[in-house]
Amino acid sequence: MADFLEVKELENVVVRFSGDSGDGMQLAGSIFSTISATIGNGISTFPDYPADIRAPQGSLTGVSGFQVHIGEGRVYTPGDLCDVLVAMNAAALKTQYRYAKPGATIIIDLDSFTEKDLEKAQFKSADYLEEMGIDPDRVVACPMTKMVKDCLKDSGLDNKAILKCRNMFALGLVCWLFNRDLNLVSNFLNEKFSRKPEIAESNIKVVNAGYDYGHNTHANVPATYRIESKTKVKGIYMDITGNKATAYGLIAAAEKAGLKLYLGSYPITPATDILHELSKHKSCGVITVQCEDEISGCASALGASFAGALAATSTSGPGICLKSEAMNLAVIDELPLVIIDVQRGGPSTGLPTKSEQTDLLQVLFGRNGESPMPVIAALSPTDCFDSVYMAAKIALEHLTPVVLLTDGFVANGSSAWKLPTMDELIDIHPHYATIEQKDSYSPYYRDENGVRYWAIPGQEGYSHILGGLEKDGTTGAISTDPENHDKMCRLRKEKVSRIEVPDVEVYGDKDDADLLIVGFGGTFGHLYSAMDVLRKEGKKVALAQFKYINPLPKNTSQVLTKYQKVVVAEQNLGQFASYLRMKVDGLVPYQYNEVKGQPFVVSALVEAFKKLLS
């Protein structure tokens, strides 16, 4: 064996950590992605965990995975297949090997491949590598459990606590493989376990042991690797999930608008982290209430809005069903409210930890009566910040509830994010009642864009009543007059349709594409990557990814009718395609639809689009 391994430069690499739900794969993966973002690499992550609260140890249904794609520049997806697979037990290898490239390096904890472990994972023989067709030369079989026990034998930790550190050994080995600075890992662990320094110290010791194992044995690999950063914009970067970015965006919007932030929410996968994150920021004037149910979560937020706060409520698809009555109240009262829907697989409980785009028609039309509501769909984890900020701006400036659609993939996934300064954010001007309206204020007086004026309770000279019964547009009194109701329905619709949103951007061969790919929300990275692959093969392809759904951008019809072939790709059975056919005369698009609870696979998209091109 040579004393030193060659260090090869890579443009990008995909690593997948997998093991039991209690093996800490999400933590190991998030630390690796965080330190990669810290040094300026582009990242995209995909946490893939089971719905079981705690499946039996070593079972096939209890495997949790975390995939991270690291690149020298911008990274759009977590990658279809991984270059390195960490499998902490036999069940992880059995279920996760299908996500590995043919030549991938496989890292396993040899101590978790006993006869009993193999039996639980339903292997038929003791030669599990041959059974799965895995070349032993690609496998780093390390006795992690034994080495972690030896490493921490004098730590004072009990056996259960020691075994929880195995994930850090695997992380250390991966950090060695990709020449990562362990000081960054140590800083992360010291901060995370600041109240338990003995836990931080033990984890750091194990990380170093994993790194040293790779350095001293060369771990059956031909080389180690380095991914340099090509970040062009200087600034402070962090690895941020979509849910955390959503929370930060709400805080920034409240600060910019000069308002207190109120979140009324009920825990639901995969939206709960928004509530958890915002509850940490009371010092920023944030008020969070974990309500008794979805209905009260939305209703309490509406009360906070009436009282003059920037109000929000967060949930997933099943919660939107329950919130719909209070959302309708926000429509008829014309109060600002941000409703965050982190979509998951349905119907009913469905696939609670998996991702879909199946709530689109529900948030557009799933309420009684004529109830128009702006809808925005975030494109990526980092775009959740910008999207929820814009949702708050529209809500406060146009006195309307606004829905922000994200999804499980975007919410739990992460990307490298440059922290903005407050000066970089556009202004937010709540549409307050004017001083001239004092003593003559009526709640449904409107400006030239049809937006009513917001008067905060307690202001002398602005007393008024709002409620679920229709009101006279002039006096604000309850009215059952048919002409008034028709007028008010039209005014509420026109107010939403007049909201100015940016044009939809067309990427790729926008002037002469033979195929226009159309998507919305969190599929952007996969569709962009598919377009990129096709263009590199000489195909003329463009992409239009919609962020603003209602109202649609003014150039929507122009864009969609410009190209001979249009395909709408979405993670449902055709909801956005149906909506576009309703809005754009003569549009008859092709469709690519999946409801698998998993992100698109770029290679599958490429093959499908090639067939349309031919």
N, C-alpha and C positions, 0 to 999 in steps of 0.2 A: 504494500500500500504506500502511495506517495505521501510525503509529509504534508503537502498542501493540495487542496482541491482547487480546480479552476473556478473562477467566478465569472459567470456568463451574464451579459446584459439582456434583459427581457423587456419587451414593450408592455406586456400585460400577463397576468397569471390568475387562475381561479383556484381557490382553496375551499374545500368543504369539510367542516368539522361535524362529526356525527357520533352519537352515543345514546345512552339512556336519558330520559327526561331529567334525571337528577345528576347527570355527569358534568353539567356546566358548559355544554357546548355553545350555548348562546353567549355566555360570558367570554369564553376563549375567543370566539369569532369576533365579538364586538371589540375586544381589546386589540386584536390583530388589525381590524379595520380602522380603529381609532388612531393607532400609532402610524398607520400608513397614511391616513388623512393628515395627520399632524406634520409629516415631512413633505406634504404637497402632492402625494399621489392622488389620482382620481380613483374613487371607489364606488361600488354599488353592491349592496348586500341583500340577501334573501334569507330571513329566519323561517325555517320550515319545521313547525313543531306539532305534535299530535293534539287532538282534542281531549284526550283522556287527562283527568286531573293527575293521576299517577298510575300508569299501566304497570303490570307486574315486571319486576326487574328482569332484563334480558329478553323480554318478549318482542316480537316483531312489530306489534302495534305501538310500542312505547318509545320508538326511536325518534330522537330530536336532531334536527340538522341546522346548520348555519353555513351558508355559502357566501363567499366574498370574492368579488372580481376587482383586482387592483391593476391600474394602468399608469403609464408615464404621463398620460394626458387625461382628457375627459373620458369617463366610462359610462356607457348608457344602460347596460343590463348586468345582472349578476353572472351572466354566462350560461350557456346551455349545459356544458359538461365541465368537470373540474380537472385540473392538472395534478392536484394533490388531494387525496382523500384520507382524512383521519377517521379511523373506525375504532372506537374505544371498546367494542365488544363484538361478538359473533353476529348478533342481530343487526347491528349497524352495518357490518360488511355485507350481510345478506341483502338488506333493503336498499343500501345507498350505492352499491357498486354500479348500478345502472346509470348513475349520474357522473361516472368517471370516464375520461377519455381512454381510448385503447392503450395508450402508453403512459397512463398516469402513475405517479408514485403513490403507493398505498402504505400508510403508517398505521400499525395496529398495536394494541396492548396485548402481548402474547399471553399474559396472565388471565385474560378474560376469554380465552378460547379453550377452556377445559371441556371435558366430555359432557358435563352438565350444561355448559353454555351452548355447545353445538347442538345439543338435543333441544334446548329451548328455541333456538333459531331454526330448527327443522332441517339441519344438515343431515344427510344420509350416511356420511362416512367421516372418519377422522381426518381425511385429507381434504379439507375444505377448500384449499386453493385450487387443487385439481378439479374438484367438483364444480367450481365456478369458472374454471378456465383462466385463472390468474397466473401469470408468470411469476414464480418466486423471486426472480431477480429484481422485480419491481417493488418488492414488499420490504418495508422496514419493520421487522418484527422485534419489538422492544418490550422487555418485561417491566412495563411502567409501574404496575401496582407494587411489585417487590422493591423497585428502586425508590419509589416515593416513600414507602415504609422505612427503608434504610435511611433515607435522607432526613426524615422527621422523627426518628426513633427517640431522640433526646429533646423533642420540642415541648413535651408535656401535653400534647393534644391526644384525645382518645382516638381509637381506630376509625370511627365513623368520620371524624373531622379530618383525619389524615387522608382517607380515601377520597374526600371531596377535593383534594388538591391535585388529583391525577390530571385534570384538564390543564393545569398549569405546566405540567411536564410536557404534554403534547404541544402546548403553545410555545414553550421554550425551544422544542425541537424544530417547529415550523419557523420560529424567529431565526434560528441558526441557518436553516435552509435558505432563507431570503435575506440574510445579513441585516436583520433589524437590530436597532439599538435597544438593549435591555433596560437602559436608564428610563426610557419612555414607558416601558411596562411597569417598572418599579414606581414611577410617579403616579401612574394610573391606580395601581393597587394600594399605594399609601393613601391616596385620596379616597378611594372607594371604602377602604376599611380603616378610616381615620379614627373611629371609635373603638376599633379592635386591633390595636397594633400588633398583637401576637399573631393574628390571622394574616395580616399583611406580610409580616416577616416570614411566616411559613410559606406562603404562596410565592413570595419573591425567591426564597431559597430553592423551591421546586422548579420555578422557571429557569433559574440558572443551572440547575442540575440537568434539565432537558436540553438546554443549549450546550452544556459541556459534553453531554453524551454524544450529540451530533458532531461536535468539534473533535472529540477524541477518537471516535470510531468511524467517522465519515458516513455512517448510517446507510451503507449500501447504495449510495447515490454517486453518479459520475461527476457532479459539480454542484456548487451552490450558486445562488442567483441574486441579482440586484435589479430593482426597477427604479430607475431614476425619475425624478419629478421634473415635469416641464410646465409647471404653473407659471403663467404669464402675469397674473395680477397679484401684486403684493398685498398682504393683509393677514388677519388672524383667521385660521381655518379650524374647523372642528368636524368630527364625524357626527352627523345628526340624523335621527330617524324622522319619518314624516309626522308622527304624532307629536314629537317634541318640537319640531318646526312649526306645527300648527299652534301649539301652546305659545311659543315665542311670538308668532305673528299676531295673535290676539293681544298679548301684552303690549307689543309695539303699537298696535292700532289704538288701544285705549290711551296710551301715553300721548300719541300724536293728536288724538281728538280731545285730550284734556278730561277724560272720563274715568270713572272707576270701572273695572272689569268684573262682571259677574258670570259665573258658569254654574248652571243647574244641570246636574247629570245623574245618571244611574249607571252603575258598572255594567259593561257589556263588552265582550270580545268582538272585535279587536280595537275598540275605541277607548278603553279604560285609562290607558296611559296619558291621555290628554288631561283627564281629571287629576291623576296622580301628579303630573308635572306642574300644573297650575297651582295645586295645593301647596307647593313648595315656595310660592312667590308672594306670600302675604305682605312682604316688605315693599312690594311694588303696588300695593293697594288692590291686589286680586282677592276677590271673594269667591270661594267655592263651596257648594253645598251638595253633598251626596244625598240625593232625595230618596224617598221610599219607593218610587217607581218612575217609569219613563214619562208618564203623564205629568206628574208634579215637577219633574225636571224641566220640562218645556214650559209649563204654566208659571213656575216660579221665575224662570228667566224672562218671561213676558211681563211679569209684575215688575221685575228689576228694570226692564226697558221703559215701562210706563213711568217709573220713578226717576229716569234720567241716566241710567247706566248703559255702557256697552254690554249687551247681554248676549250670551251664547248658551247653547245646549249641544251635547255631543252624544252620539249613539251609533248603532249600526242598523241594518235593514229592518229587523223585527221591532226596534224601538221607534223607527219612523212611522210604522203602522199605528203605534200607540200615541205618538205625538201629533198625529195628523189633525185632531180636533183643535188643539192649542195652536198649531201652525195656522189653521184657518182663521182662528181668532186674531192672530197677528196680521193676516191679510186684510180682514175687514176693518180692523182698528188702525191699520197702516202704521205699525210700530216697527222700529228697527230691531232685528233679531238675526243672529247667525246660527244656522242649524248645520252641524257637522255630521255627515253620514259616512262612516268608515265601512264601506260595503264588504260583505262576506258572502260565502256560498249559502244559498237558500234552496227552496222555500223553508219556512218554519225555522227550526234550529239548524237544519241543513248541515253545512260544513263550517262550524263557528271559527276555526282557526285558518281557514283557507280564503282565497281571494276571488272575487268576481266583480262584474260591472252590471249587476242585474237589478239595481234599484233606480235606474234612470227614469223609466216611465212612471214609477211610483212617485218620485220627487217632482216630476213635471205635472202629473195629472191625478195623483192618488189622494184627492180630497174632494169633499162635496162642493157643489156649486162652482161658479167661475172664480177660480182662486189662483191667479197668475203669480208666479214667484221666480225671481232670478235664480239661475243655477250655474255654478262654476265647478269645473272638474280639475283637480290638481294633476300636473303632468309627471311629477317625480317627488321623492322625499323632500328635497330642498325647495321645490316649488310650492309645497304646502304652506311655507311661510308667506310667500308672495300672494298666493291664492286666498288664504284666509284674511290677509291684510286688505286685499281688494274687496272681499266679501263684506268686511266690516265697513269699508269706505262707502260701498254702494248702499248698504243698509242704513247708515247714518245720514248720508246725503240725499237719499231718495225715500226715506221713511218706508221701508219694506223689509219683510223677512227675506233672507237669502240662504240658499242651500249650498254648502260646499261638499262636493263628492270627493272622497278619497277612496282607498280600498285597502284590504289587508296587506297586499304586497307593498304599496307605497307607504302605508302607515308604519309598518314594522321594519321595512327596509331602510337603508341609510345611504347617504352620499356625503362627500366632502363639501362643506358649506363655508363660504366666506362670510364672516359676521359683518352685517352692514352697520353703518352709523345712523343715528336718527336723522341727521341732515340729508342722508341719501334717500330717505323715504319720502314719498309724495305726501302732501298735506291732506288732512281729513277735516272737513268743515261740516259738522252736524247742522241739519236744516232747522235752526231754531226759529221760533216765533219772533217777530221784530218788535221793537219798542213802539212803533206806530200802531201796532195791533192791540196794545194794552187797552183794556176796558171794552174792546169790541171784538175780541178774539172768538173765532169759531173754528172747531177742530178740522174742518174740511175745506177751509179756504186754501187755494192752491196757487203756486207760482206758474210761470209760463210753460214749465215742463210737466205740469200736472202734479207736482209734489206738494203735499200739505205741510203745514208748519208745526214743529214740535214744541209744545209748551210743557214745561216740567211742573208737576203738582207742587203747590205751595207758593207759586209765583202770583203775587197779587195782581188782579186784573186779567188773569188768563184761565179762570176756572172753566172746566169743561167735563163732559162725560164721554167715555168710550165704552163699547160693549159689543156683544155678538149680534145684536139686532141691527138691521140696516138703519142708517141715519140720513136725514135730509142733508144734501150737499151744501146748503146755504146756512141753515140754522144749527145743524148738528143734533137736532131733536130726532127721536125715533120716528121712522116713516115707513109705511107699507104702500106708499104710492107707487104704482107700476112704472110710471115714467121716470121717477126718481131712481128706482132700483136699476132700471135699464141704463140710465145715465151713469150711476155710480159703478156698475160693473164695467162699463166701457172705459171710464176714467182710470180705474185700477189697472185694467189691461194696458191702456195706452201709456200709463206712467212707466210700467216695466219695459214696454217695447221701445220707449224713447231713451232708455239708458244707453249711454255711449260706451262701447267696448272696443278694444283693439281689433283690427282686421286679423283674420286667420293667416298665419304665415305659411308659405309653401316652400319646402326644402327640396333640394336635389335639382332635377332637370325641369324646373318650373315652366320654362318656355316651350319645350317640345317633348314632354313625356308621353310615352305610349301607354303608361298606366299611372293613375293617381291612387295612392294608398290613402285612405281616410280612417282616422281613429279619434278617440277622445280620451282625455284623462291619462291614467297611469300606464297605458300601453305604449306611451311615446317612445321609450328607450328601445323596446323590442322592434317596433315598426321602423324606427329610424335605422337601427342596425340592419334590418332586412333590406331596406332601401339601399343602404351603403354597400352591402354585399352584391346586390344586383347591379348597381352602377359600376362596381369594380369589374364585373363580368361583361361590361359593355352594353347593358340594358338601359333604356331611357325610362327612368322611374322618378316619381316625385311623391312627396308626403305632405298631407295637410292634417295636422293634429289639433283638434278643437279643445280649447280650454273654457271658452264661454259658450254655454249651451242655450241659455235663455236670458236675454235675447241672443240670437246668433249674430256673429259679426256681419256687418253690412255687405262685405264682399263674398259672402258664402255662396250665393247663387252664381256669381261670376266665376268663382274658382271651380265649383263642382260641375258646371256645364261646359267648361273649357276643354276638357280632355275626353278622348274617344272612349276610354275604358276607366271606370272608377270602381274600386273595391273598398267596402267598409268592413274593417276588421275590428271585432269587439268580443269581449268575454261575456257574452250572453247570446241569445238566439235571434238577435237582429233588432234590438230596441232602437239604437241610434239610427240604423238604416231606415227603419219605419218612420222615425221622427223627421229625418231629412227628406224623405219622399213626401211627407206632409207639407214641408216648408219650401221645397224647391220644385217648381213646376217642371215636369218632364224628366226628372232624375230617376233612372232605373239602374241602380248600382249592383255590381256583384257583391257577394257577402262571404266573409270568412268568420265563422263563429265557433267558439269553444266555451264550454262551461265545466271545466275540469277542476276548478279550484286551484290551479297552478298557473304561473305566468306563461305567456306564449313562449314557444321554443323557436328561436330565430331560424334555425335550419328548416323547420316545418313551414314557416311563413315563406321562406325563399322558394321552396319547392311548389307551394300552392300558387304563388304569384307568377312563377315561371310558366305554369300551365295556362294562366290567363293571358300572358304575353304571347304565347305561341298559338 
